[in-house]
Amino acid sequence: MLRGEEHVAADAGMDGFARLRDRAIECGMRIQPPATRYTSDDELVLLACLANAQRIATTAMLPIDERLKKDITRCAEILIRHNLRLSPLTLYSGRNATKI
């Protein structure tokens, strides 16, 4: 959904992920085209932030743009509403990033 290829969630969910994608690009992050077979470092960071936002007790992972943080939180809630939870292992994917 982050790349704009999945249509599993409701339209409101897709809008939330489109906003997250646009905001991430505005912040200088690289989001791969839908058909790309690998995940960029920036996408891994976003996935880690989404996984963190799905947790009851979140920890500050990175210095992050406040608008991007709101979009991440909104998308994490969309995933939860659709009974989709990212694995705790996803939290490790963004551990080497310094900021976004």
N, C-alpha and C positions, 0 to 999 in steps of 0.2 A: 504494500500500500504506500510505502514511503516513496517509491519510484513512480507511482501512478499506474501500476499495471494490474493490481488486484481489485476486483469489484465484489468482494465478499461482504464487506460492511455496508451499512445503510449509507445513503447519500450524504447525510450529515457527517458521517465518519470519513468519507472520502474527501469532503471539503476540509475537514480538520487536518488530514494528512497532506492535502494540497497546500494548505497554509503553512504547515510545518516544513514541507519541502521548499516552498518559496522563501520562507524566513531563513532557513539554513543556507540557502544559496546567497541571500542577501548578506549573511554573516561570513561569507567566504568559504563555505563548506562545499565539497564536491559530492553531488548525488549522481550516481551512474544512470545511464539510460536503462529503460526496462529490460532489454534483452541481454544486458551485460552479465557474464557468468561469474564475476567475482564481486566482492563487496569492498568498497573503498574504506580507507581508514576513517574518514569522516562519517560514513554510514555506520561503521562499527561503534563510533562514539555516540551517535544518535540512538542506536539500538541499546547501548549500555545506559544512556540517560532515560530512555523509555522504560527499561527494566527496573531501574532505580525508582522511577516515579510510580511504578506499580506496587512498590513495597509499602508496608504499613509504616515502618521506621526507615525513612530515607536518610542518606548521608550526602553531604555536599561533595560532589565528585569533581567538578571543574568550575573555574570562574566562567559563568555563562551569561550571555545576553538575556536580560529579563524578559523580553518579548519572546525569545526562543524558548525560554523556560516555561512560559505560559502555554505555548503551543505544544511542547512536550507533555506537560501535565494533562492538557486536554486530550491528546491522542492516547496517552496511557489510560485515561478514563474510558475512552471509546473502546479500546481493546478489552478492558475489564468488563464493560457492559455486554460485549459480544463473547464473553467467556474465553478470551484469549489472553494468556499470560506468558510473558517471556521467561525463559529459564533463568535461574540465578546465575548460571554460568555466563550468561550474556553480560553481566555486570563487569566481567573481566576484559571484555573486548575493547573498552575505552580507557583502560588504566594507564596507558602511556601518553595520552594526550595531555597537553598543558593548558589549553583554553579553547573555548569556542564562543 
